[in-house]
Amino acid sequence: MSNGMSVDKISMIGCDRVDSESYLPDAEKIVEGNPAQTLWHCYDSKDQTFGAGIWQGEPGTHRVNYTEEEVCFLLQGRVVVTDNEGNTKELNQGDMFAIPAGFQGTWTTIESAKKLYVIYEK
């Protein structure tokens, strides 16, 4: 029994699949360094609540305020995520982690990093 969905609807995820977008966080969010970022956003669901892609960041610290749920797999590099109370979590190449919606704090890229991400936003 077919649901009418074709394999043509399968989206490939990769830096070579879509154009990149390079940017800096807003100036008021930068805490330290030059946290330049590049994004390859490869997929969005029809209702725009679910997406996936690859993110790359350069050394520096910026403030974050997650409105979305995000699951990440760190492909390379090292980062430290710090909550507003000063608690830290160091994440290294090969780590897979989830950041819940509502998290606020800072993201520090210690070594140039690249992550595969999947996001869900209600």
SELUM-380122 format. One record per residue (C-alpha): residue number from 1; residue in one letter; x, y, z. Coordinates in Angstrom, 2 decimals. Each point is the difference from the previous one (the first is absolute). Layout:
BEGIN
pt pos: NUM	code: a	c1: X	c2: Y	c3: Z
...
//
This chain:
BEGIN
pt pos: 1	code: m	c1: 0.00	c2: 0.00	c3: 0.00
pt pos: 2	code: s	c1: 1.49	c2: 3.33	c3: -1.06
pt pos: 3	code: n	c1: -0.49	c2: 3.36	c3: 1.69
pt pos: 4	code: g	c1: 0.98	c2: 1.78	c3: -3.20
pt pos: 5	code: m	c1: 3.31	c2: 1.27	c3: 1.45
pt pos: 6	code: s	c1: 2.91	c2: -0.19	c3: -2.41
pt pos: 7	code: v	c1: 3.69	c2: -0.42	c3: 0.83
pt pos: 8	code: d	c1: 0.36	c2: 3.36	c3: -1.74
pt pos: 9	code: k	c1: -1.24	c2: 1.51	c3: 3.29
pt pos: 10	code: i	c1: 3.11	c2: -1.24	c3: 1.87
pt pos: 11	code: s	c1: 2.33	c2: 2.92	c3: 0.70
pt pos: 12	code: m	c1: 3.74	c2: -0.49	c3: 0.09
pt pos: 13	code: i	c1: 1.83	c2: 1.81	c3: 2.82
pt pos: 14	code: g	c1: 3.48	c2: 1.35	c3: -0.74
pt pos: 15	code: c	c1: 2.13	c2: 3.07	c3: -0.59
pt pos: 16	code: d	c1: 0.06	c2: -0.77	c3: -3.71
pt pos: 17	code: r	c1: -3.81	c2: -0.23	c3: -0.25
pt pos: 18	code: v	c1: -1.07	c2: 3.64	c3: 0.54
pt pos: 19	code: d	c1: 1.49	c2: 3.48	c3: -0.04
pt pos: 20	code: s	c1: 1.56	c2: 1.14	c3: 3.24
pt pos: 21	code: e	c1: -0.91	c2: 3.04	c3: 2.06
pt pos: 22	code: s	c1: 2.84	c2: 1.67	c3: 1.92
pt pos: 23	code: y	c1: -0.71	c2: 2.43	c3: 2.82
pt pos: 24	code: l	c1: 0.95	c2: 1.36	c3: 3.41
pt pos: 25	code: p	c1: -2.39	c2: 0.00	c3: 2.96
pt pos: 26	code: d	c1: -1.54	c2: 3.41	c3: 0.70
pt pos: 27	code: a	c1: 2.60	c2: 2.31	c3: 1.56
pt pos: 28	code: e	c1: -1.82	c2: 0.11	c3: 3.36
pt pos: 29	code: k	c1: 0.21	c2: -3.81	c3: 0.21
pt pos: 30	code: i	c1: 3.79	c2: -0.21	c3: -0.54
pt pos: 31	code: v	c1: 1.82	c2: -0.39	c3: 3.30
pt pos: 32	code: e	c1: 3.52	c2: -0.72	c3: -1.23
pt pos: 33	code: g	c1: 1.97	c2: -0.66	c3: -3.15
pt pos: 34	code: n	c1: -1.35	c2: -0.12	c3: -3.53
pt pos: 35	code: p	c1: -2.51	c2: -2.90	c3: 0.02
pt pos: 36	code: a	c1: -0.54	c2: -0.08	c3: -3.78
pt pos: 37	code: q	c1: -2.49	c2: -2.67	c3: -1.02
pt pos: 38	code: t	c1: -0.97	c2: -1.80	c3: -3.19
pt pos: 39	code: l	c1: -3.28	c2: -1.82	c3: -0.48
pt pos: 40	code: w	c1: -1.06	c2: -2.58	c3: -2.58
pt pos: 41	code: h	c1: -3.73	c2: -0.37	c3: 0.73
pt pos: 42	code: c	c1: -1.00	c2: -3.01	c3: -2.07
pt pos: 43	code: y	c1: -3.53	c2: -0.89	c3: 1.02
pt pos: 44	code: d	c1: -3.28	c2: 1.49	c3: 1.29
pt pos: 45	code: s	c1: -3.29	c2: -1.80	c3: 0.50
pt pos: 46	code: k	c1: -3.03	c2: 1.34	c3: -1.84
pt pos: 47	code: d	c1: -1.22	c2: 1.78	c3: 3.15
pt pos: 48	code: q	c1: 3.49	c2: 1.42	c3: 0.75
pt pos: 49	code: t	c1: 0.08	c2: -1.56	c3: 3.51
pt pos: 50	code: f	c1: 2.74	c2: -2.57	c3: -0.72
pt pos: 51	code: g	c1: 3.35	c2: 0.60	c3: -1.67
pt pos: 52	code: a	c1: 3.50	c2: -1.37	c3: -0.43
pt pos: 53	code: g	c1: 3.39	c2: 1.00	c3: -1.27
pt pos: 54	code: i	c1: 3.63	c2: 0.65	c3: 0.83
pt pos: 55	code: w	c1: 1.39	c2: 2.89	c3: 2.03
pt pos: 56	code: q	c1: 3.64	c2: 1.10	c3: 0.23
pt pos: 57	code: g	c1: 1.40	c2: 2.47	c3: 2.54
pt pos: 58	code: e	c1: 3.30	c2: 1.74	c3: 0.63
pt pos: 59	code: p	c1: 1.53	c2: 0.71	c3: 3.44
pt pos: 60	code: g	c1: -1.89	c2: 2.50	c3: 2.12
pt pos: 61	code: t	c1: -2.87	c2: 0.31	c3: 2.46
pt pos: 62	code: h	c1: -3.55	c2: 1.17	c3: -0.63
pt pos: 63	code: r	c1: -3.25	c2: 0.04	c3: 1.94
pt pos: 64	code: v	c1: -2.68	c2: -2.54	c3: -0.93
pt pos: 65	code: n	c1: -3.73	c2: -0.17	c3: 0.68
pt pos: 66	code: y	c1: -1.51	c2: -3.22	c3: -1.37
pt pos: 67	code: t	c1: -3.61	c2: 0.23	c3: -1.16
pt pos: 68	code: e	c1: 0.36	c2: -3.37	c3: -1.76
pt pos: 69	code: e	c1: 0.88	c2: -3.52	c3: 1.09
pt pos: 70	code: e	c1: 3.35	c2: -0.95	c3: -1.54
pt pos: 71	code: v	c1: 1.82	c2: -3.32	c3: -0.29
pt pos: 72	code: c	c1: 3.63	c2: 0.28	c3: -1.12
pt pos: 73	code: f	c1: 2.85	c2: -2.28	c3: -0.95
pt pos: 74	code: l	c1: 3.38	c2: 1.76	c3: 0.25
pt pos: 75	code: l	c1: 1.91	c2: -1.00	c3: -3.13
pt pos: 76	code: q	c1: 3.16	c2: 1.90	c3: 0.95
pt pos: 77	code: g	c1: 1.36	c2: 2.45	c3: 2.54
pt pos: 78	code: r	c1: -0.68	c2: 0.83	c3: 3.62
pt pos: 79	code: v	c1: -2.62	c2: 2.26	c3: 1.57
pt pos: 80	code: v	c1: -1.13	c2: 0.97	c3: 3.49
pt pos: 81	code: v	c1: -3.64	c2: 0.80	c3: 0.75
pt pos: 82	code: t	c1: -0.61	c2: 2.03	c3: 3.17
pt pos: 83	code: d	c1: -3.37	c2: 0.65	c3: 1.62
pt pos: 84	code: n	c1: -0.96	c2: 3.30	c3: 1.63
pt pos: 85	code: e	c1: 0.99	c2: -1.38	c3: 3.42
pt pos: 86	code: g	c1: 3.58	c2: -0.67	c3: -1.20
pt pos: 87	code: n	c1: -0.25	c2: -3.81	c3: -0.32
pt pos: 88	code: t	c1: 1.94	c2: -1.31	c3: -3.00
pt pos: 89	code: k	c1: -0.10	c2: -3.00	c3: -2.32
pt pos: 90	code: e	c1: 3.00	c2: -0.68	c3: -2.23
pt pos: 91	code: l	c1: -0.81	c2: -1.72	c3: -3.28
pt pos: 92	code: n	c1: 2.56	c2: -1.62	c3: -2.27
pt pos: 93	code: q	c1: 0.19	c2: -1.60	c3: -3.43
pt pos: 94	code: g	c1: -2.23	c2: -3.07	c3: -0.05
pt pos: 95	code: d	c1: -2.39	c2: 1.22	c3: 2.73
pt pos: 96	code: m	c1: -3.72	c2: -0.12	c3: -0.68
pt pos: 97	code: f	c1: -2.17	c2: 2.23	c3: 2.18
pt pos: 98	code: a	c1: -3.39	c2: 1.70	c3: 0.28
pt pos: 99	code: i	c1: -0.65	c2: 3.60	c3: 1.04
pt pos: 100	code: p	c1: -3.57	c2: 0.63	c3: 1.16
pt pos: 101	code: a	c1: -2.13	c2: 2.95	c3: -1.03
pt pos: 102	code: g	c1: 0.27	c2: 2.69	c3: 2.66
pt pos: 103	code: f	c1: 3.74	c2: -0.46	c3: 0.63
pt pos: 104	code: q	c1: 1.81	c2: 3.31	c3: 0.43
pt pos: 105	code: g	c1: 3.70	c2: 0.58	c3: 0.50
pt pos: 106	code: t	c1: 3.13	c2: 0.15	c3: -2.13
pt pos: 107	code: w	c1: 1.53	c2: -2.13	c3: -2.72
pt pos: 108	code: t	c1: 3.81	c2: 0.09	c3: -0.12
pt pos: 109	code: t	c1: 1.77	c2: -1.52	c3: -2.96
pt pos: 110	code: i	c1: 3.46	c2: -0.95	c3: 1.32
pt pos: 111	code: e	c1: 1.23	c2: -1.69	c3: -3.18
pt pos: 112	code: s	c1: -1.61	c2: 0.51	c3: -3.42
pt pos: 113	code: a	c1: -3.07	c2: -2.22	c3: 0.14
pt pos: 114	code: k	c1: -2.49	c2: -1.59	c3: -2.36
pt pos: 115	code: k	c1: -3.25	c2: -1.67	c3: 1.04
pt pos: 116	code: l	c1: -2.86	c2: -1.83	c3: -1.64
pt pos: 117	code: y	c1: -3.23	c2: 1.36	c3: 1.47
pt pos: 118	code: v	c1: -3.67	c2: -0.87	c3: 0.04
pt pos: 119	code: i	c1: -2.44	c2: 2.57	c3: 1.39
pt pos: 120	code: y	c1: -3.64	c2: -0.02	c3: 0.97
pt pos: 121	code: e	c1: -1.91	c2: 3.19	c3: 0.80
pt pos: 122	code: k	c1: -3.68	c2: 0.07	c3: 0.93
//
